[in-house]
Amino acid sequence: MDGGTGVFSILSIFLVIWYIVCLGLGIYCFVLFVKLARRGITALDIYIGKHKNPNRHTDQEL
């Protein structure tokens, strides 16, 4: 008589799997954001170092 409970158990299993997938994607996106931020900080440091003293050139100009 209680045939409807199977649908709810399957639904809850899919929701748990969906939660784990979303959690994994969130962690992956956070790692990518940290890599991007570190690269941006490095680029900013290079830019500041290059333009801090415009009379001294570290690169060879052609």
C-alpha positions as CSV (number, residue, x, y, z in Angstrom):
1,M,0.0,0.0,0.0
2,D,2.9,2.3,0.5
3,G,4.3,2.4,-3.1
4,G,5.0,6.1,-3.1
5,T,7.9,5.9,-0.7
6,G,10.3,4.4,-3.3
7,V,10.0,7.5,-5.4
8,F,11.0,9.7,-2.5
9,S,14.0,7.6,-1.6
10,I,15.3,7.7,-5.2
11,L,14.7,11.4,-5.2
12,S,16.7,11.9,-2.0
13,I,19.6,9.8,-3.4
14,F,19.7,12.0,-6.5
15,L,19.7,15.1,-4.3
16,V,22.6,13.8,-2.3
17,I,24.5,13.1,-5.5
18,W,23.6,16.6,-6.8
19,Y,24.9,18.1,-3.6
20,I,28.2,16.3,-3.8
21,V,28.6,17.4,-7.5
22,C,27.9,21.0,-6.6
23,L,30.3,20.9,-3.7
24,G,33.0,19.5,-5.9
25,L,32.4,22.1,-8.6
26,G,32.5,24.8,-5.9
27,I,35.8,23.7,-4.6
28,Y,37.2,23.5,-8.2
29,C,36.0,27.0,-9.0
30,F,37.6,28.3,-5.8
31,V,40.9,26.7,-6.7
32,L,40.7,28.3,-10.2
33,F,39.9,31.7,-8.6
34,V,42.9,31.4,-6.3
35,K,45.2,30.6,-9.2
36,L,43.8,33.6,-11.1
37,A,44.3,35.9,-8.2
38,R,47.9,34.8,-7.7
39,R,48.6,35.3,-11.4
40,G,47.0,38.8,-11.2
41,I,49.1,39.7,-8.2
42,T,52.2,38.6,-9.9
43,A,51.3,40.6,-13.0
44,L,50.6,43.7,-10.9
45,D,53.9,43.3,-9.1
46,I,55.7,43.2,-12.5
47,Y,53.8,46.2,-13.7
48,I,54.5,48.3,-10.6
49,G,58.2,47.3,-10.7
50,K,58.4,48.2,-14.4
51,H,56.8,51.6,-14.0
52,K,58.2,52.6,-10.6
53,N,61.3,54.1,-12.0
54,P,60.8,55.0,-15.7
55,N,64.4,56.1,-16.2
56,R,65.8,52.6,-15.5
57,H,64.9,50.0,-18.1
58,T,65.4,46.4,-17.3
59,D,64.3,45.2,-20.7
60,Q,66.4,45.5,-23.7
61,E,64.9,47.9,-26.3
62,L,65.4,47.4,-30.0
